[in-house]
């Protein structure tokens, strides 16, 4: 199974919505109030947070959100993974192997 990893851009609002639905399912959020799409669009327009999705056959099966944080002990920032989830049927199928190469998406 080939896992394609992509960093979301402002035009990828539908993918962000689908990723949040994955989070909702995997984390079993109850009574989740979905944020307004204009708020999500605004987030995708910023440098922080970073949003990545994992797709199999063009279907979002997982992803993560991360924040880039400046550090006092290094000139290089760190990435803080905020949420990371993979749909149950796709767990143990190579998602973590795919995210090992995230540094090619992050420029500092």
C-alpha positions in Angstrom: 0.0 0.0 0.0 1.4 3.4 -1.0 0.9 6.2 1.4 1.2 9.7 -0.1 2.0 12.5 2.3 1.1 16.1 1.5 1.4 19.4 3.2 -1.9 21.4 3.0 -2.0 24.8 1.4 -4.8 27.4 1.6 -6.6 25.9 -1.4 -6.8 22.5 0.4 -9.7 23.4 2.6 -11.7 20.2 1.8 -8.7 18.0 2.7 -8.4 19.9 6.0 -12.1 19.3 6.7 -11.6 15.6 5.9 -8.6 15.3 8.2 -10.6 16.8 11.1 -13.2 14.2 10.4 -10.5 11.5 10.8 -9.4 13.1 14.1 -13.0 13.1 15.2 -13.3 9.4 14.4 -10.0 8.2 15.8 -10.1 10.3 19.0 -13.8 9.5 19.5 -14.7 13.1 20.1 -18.2 13.4 21.5 -20.4 16.4 20.8 -17.7 17.9 18.6 -18.5 21.3 17.3 -17.0 21.6 13.9 -15.1 24.9 13.4 -16.3 27.4 10.7 -14.7 26.8 7.4 -13.5 30.5 7.2 -11.5 29.8 10.4 -9.9 26.7 8.9 -9.1 28.6 5.7 -7.4 31.4 7.8 -5.3 28.7 9.6 -4.2 27.2 6.3 -3.1 30.7 5.2 -0.6 31.0 8.0 2.8 29.5 8.5 1.7 28.0 11.7 0.2 25.4 12.2 1.5 23.0 9.6 -1.1 20.5 8.4 -0.2 17.2 6.7 -2.4 14.5 5.3 -1.8 10.9 4.4 -3.7 9.6 1.4 -4.2 6.1 0.1 -5.9 5.9 -3.3 -6.6 9.7 -3.0 -8.6 9.2 0.3 -7.4 10.9 3.5 -6.7 8.1 6.0 -4.6 10.1 8.5 -2.6 13.1 9.1 -1.1 15.5 11.6 -1.0 19.1 12.7 2.2 20.6 14.0 3.4 23.9 15.3 6.9 25.3 14.7 8.4 26.7 17.9 11.5 28.9 18.3 13.9 27.6 20.8 16.2 29.4 23.2 18.9 26.6 23.1 19.2 26.4 19.3 18.9 28.6 16.3 16.9 25.9 14.6 13.2 25.7 15.6 11.4 22.5 16.7 8.2 21.0 15.4 5.6 20.2 18.0 3.1 17.6 16.8 -0.3 18.6 18.2 -2.5 15.9 16.7 -1.6 12.7 14.8 -4.1 10.1 13.8 -4.6 7.3 11.3 -7.9 5.5 10.6 -8.0 2.1 12.3 -8.1 0.1 9.1 -4.9 1.9 7.9 -2.8 1.6 11.0 0.4 -0.3 10.8 0.5 0.2 7.0 3.4 2.6 6.7 2.1 6.0 7.8 4.9 6.6 10.3 7.5 5.5 7.8 6.1 8.2 5.4 6.3 10.9 8.0 9.9 10.3 8.7 10.6 12.5 5.6 8.6 15.5 6.8 11.7 17.6 7.0 11.6 18.0 3.2 8.4 20.0 3.7 9.7 22.3 6.4 12.1 25.1 5.6 13.7 27.2 8.3 
